[in-house]
Amino acid sequence: MKTYLPLRLIDIDGNTSDGTVRVLPTAQVLPGNPQVDYCALSHCWGGANGFKLTKTNLATLATGIQTHSLPQTFRDAISATGKLGMR
């Protein structure tokens, strides 16, 4: 049985008290344990000014994203993920 995992995940690390999350390679978030649960958000990207992960902003997003700068849909998903006790 093959398991699908995305290439990258938003890592909330169980703690968003500093208001920061990171986009990391899945292998870094789930080292050696690809059989864990993760949450997924399905949404419409919206217009041209929407928030998107690109090759040019990947390194910046890996160092940290201030959650207040994210669209409300992302903030709600991060909050719900944390309340579920998921990373």
NUSE-665940 format. One record per residue (C-alpha): x, z, y; residue in three letters; chain. Coordinates in nm, 2 decimals. Layout:
N
<rec u="X" w="Z" v="Y" residuo="Ala" cadena="A"/>
...
END
This chain:
87
<rec u="0.00" w="0.00" v="0.00" residuo="Met" cadena="A"/>
<rec u="0.14" w="-0.10" v="0.34" residuo="Lys" cadena="A"/>
<rec u="0.08" w="0.12" v="0.64" residuo="Thr" cadena="A"/>
<rec u="0.05" w="-0.03" v="0.98" residuo="Tyr" cadena="A"/>
<rec u="0.22" w="0.15" v="1.27" residuo="Leu" cadena="A"/>
<rec u="0.26" w="0.01" v="1.62" residuo="Pro" cadena="A"/>
<rec u="0.61" w="-0.06" v="1.76" residuo="Leu" cadena="A"/>
<rec u="0.57" w="0.20" v="2.03" residuo="Arg" cadena="A"/>
<rec u="0.36" w="0.51" v="2.10" residuo="Leu" cadena="A"/>
<rec u="0.29" w="0.73" v="2.40" residuo="Ile" cadena="A"/>
<rec u="0.45" w="1.06" v="2.31" residuo="Asp" cadena="A"/>
<rec u="0.28" w="1.35" v="2.46" residuo="Ile" cadena="A"/>
<rec u="0.49" w="1.59" v="2.26" residuo="Asp" cadena="A"/>
<rec u="0.21" w="1.83" v="2.23" residuo="Gly" cadena="A"/>
<rec u="0.28" w="1.95" v="2.59" residuo="Asn" cadena="A"/>
<rec u="0.18" w="1.77" v="2.91" residuo="Thr" cadena="A"/>
<rec u="0.22" w="2.08" v="3.13" residuo="Ser" cadena="A"/>
<rec u="0.48" w="1.90" v="3.34" residuo="Asp" cadena="A"/>
<rec u="0.25" w="1.60" v="3.38" residuo="Gly" cadena="A"/>
<rec u="0.49" w="1.36" v="3.20" residuo="Thr" cadena="A"/>
<rec u="0.45" w="1.15" v="2.89" residuo="Val" cadena="A"/>
<rec u="0.69" w="0.89" v="2.75" residuo="Arg" cadena="A"/>
<rec u="0.66" w="0.55" v="2.58" residuo="Val" cadena="A"/>
<rec u="0.90" w="0.56" v="2.28" residuo="Leu" cadena="A"/>
<rec u="0.97" w="0.35" v="1.97" residuo="Pro" cadena="A"/>
<rec u="0.75" w="0.48" v="1.69" residuo="Thr" cadena="A"/>
<rec u="1.05" w="0.56" v="1.47" residuo="Ala" cadena="A"/>
<rec u="1.17" w="0.80" v="1.74" residuo="Gln" cadena="A"/>
<rec u="0.83" w="0.97" v="1.77" residuo="Val" cadena="A"/>
<rec u="0.77" w="0.99" v="1.39" residuo="Leu" cadena="A"/>
<rec u="1.13" w="1.01" v="1.25" residuo="Pro" cadena="A"/>
<rec u="1.13" w="0.98" v="0.87" residuo="Gly" cadena="A"/>
<rec u="0.76" w="1.04" v="0.84" residuo="Asn" cadena="A"/>
<rec u="0.55" w="0.72" v="0.89" residuo="Pro" cadena="A"/>
<rec u="0.26" w="0.87" v="0.70" residuo="Gln" cadena="A"/>
<rec u="0.13" w="1.08" v="0.99" residuo="Val" cadena="A"/>
<rec u="-0.18" w="1.04" v="1.19" residuo="Asp" cadena="A"/>
<rec u="-0.18" w="0.90" v="1.55" residuo="Tyr" cadena="A"/>
<rec u="-0.45" w="0.83" v="1.80" residuo="Cys" cadena="A"/>
<rec u="-0.52" w="0.48" v="1.93" residuo="Ala" cadena="A"/>
<rec u="-0.70" w="0.38" v="2.25" residuo="Leu" cadena="A"/>
<rec u="-0.89" w="0.05" v="2.26" residuo="Ser" cadena="A"/>
<rec u="-0.97" w="-0.07" v="2.61" residuo="His" cadena="A"/>
<rec u="-0.99" w="-0.37" v="2.84" residuo="Cys" cadena="A"/>
<rec u="-0.67" w="-0.42" v="3.04" residuo="Trp" cadena="A"/>
<rec u="-0.87" w="-0.52" v="3.35" residuo="Gly" cadena="A"/>
<rec u="-0.74" w="-0.72" v="3.64" residuo="Gly" cadena="A"/>
<rec u="-0.39" w="-0.83" v="3.73" residuo="Ala" cadena="A"/>
<rec u="-0.31" w="-0.49" v="3.89" residuo="Asn" cadena="A"/>
<rec u="-0.38" w="-0.29" v="3.58" residuo="Gly" cadena="A"/>
<rec u="-0.12" w="-0.07" v="3.41" residuo="Phe" cadena="A"/>
<rec u="0.08" w="-0.26" v="3.15" residuo="Lys" cadena="A"/>
<rec u="0.39" w="-0.20" v="2.93" residuo="Leu" cadena="A"/>
<rec u="0.63" w="-0.49" v="2.99" residuo="Thr" cadena="A"/>
<rec u="0.99" w="-0.56" v="2.90" residuo="Lys" cadena="A"/>
<rec u="1.09" w="-0.48" v="3.26" residuo="Thr" cadena="A"/>
<rec u="0.93" w="-0.14" v="3.28" residuo="Asn" cadena="A"/>
<rec u="0.99" w="-0.02" v="2.92" residuo="Leu" cadena="A"/>
<rec u="1.31" w="0.17" v="3.00" residuo="Ala" cadena="A"/>
<rec u="1.15" w="0.35" v="3.29" residuo="Thr" cadena="A"/>
<rec u="0.84" w="0.44" v="3.09" residuo="Leu" cadena="A"/>
<rec u="1.07" w="0.58" v="2.81" residuo="Ala" cadena="A"/>
<rec u="1.22" w="0.83" v="3.06" residuo="Thr" cadena="A"/>
<rec u="0.88" w="0.96" v="3.16" residuo="Gly" cadena="A"/>
<rec u="0.55" w="0.86" v="3.32" residuo="Ile" cadena="A"/>
<rec u="0.37" w="1.09" v="3.56" residuo="Gln" cadena="A"/>
<rec u="0.02" w="1.11" v="3.41" residuo="Thr" cadena="A"/>
<rec u="-0.14" w="1.13" v="3.76" residuo="His" cadena="A"/>
<rec u="-0.01" w="0.77" v="3.81" residuo="Ser" cadena="A"/>
<rec u="-0.20" w="0.64" v="3.50" residuo="Leu" cadena="A"/>
<rec u="-0.55" w="0.50" v="3.50" residuo="Pro" cadena="A"/>
<rec u="-0.82" w="0.76" v="3.43" residuo="Gln" cadena="A"/>
<rec u="-0.88" w="0.61" v="3.08" residuo="Thr" cadena="A"/>
<rec u="-0.52" w="0.68" v="2.98" residuo="Phe" cadena="A"/>
<rec u="-0.53" w="1.04" v="3.13" residuo="Arg" cadena="A"/>
<rec u="-0.85" w="1.11" v="2.94" residuo="Asp" cadena="A"/>
<rec u="-0.70" w="0.98" v="2.61" residuo="Ala" cadena="A"/>
<rec u="-0.39" w="1.19" v="2.66" residuo="Ile" cadena="A"/>
<rec u="-0.60" w="1.49" v="2.73" residuo="Ser" cadena="A"/>
<rec u="-0.81" w="1.44" v="2.42" residuo="Ala" cadena="A"/>
<rec u="-0.51" w="1.38" v="2.20" residuo="Thr" cadena="A"/>
<rec u="-0.35" w="1.70" v="2.32" residuo="Gly" cadena="A"/>
<rec u="-0.68" w="1.89" v="2.25" residuo="Lys" cadena="A"/>
<rec u="-0.68" w="1.75" v="1.90" residuo="Leu" cadena="A"/>
<rec u="-0.34" w="1.90" v="1.85" residuo="Gly" cadena="A"/>
<rec u="-0.18" w="1.56" v="1.80" residuo="Met" cadena="A"/>
<rec u="0.15" w="1.44" v="1.95" residuo="Arg" cadena="A"/>
END
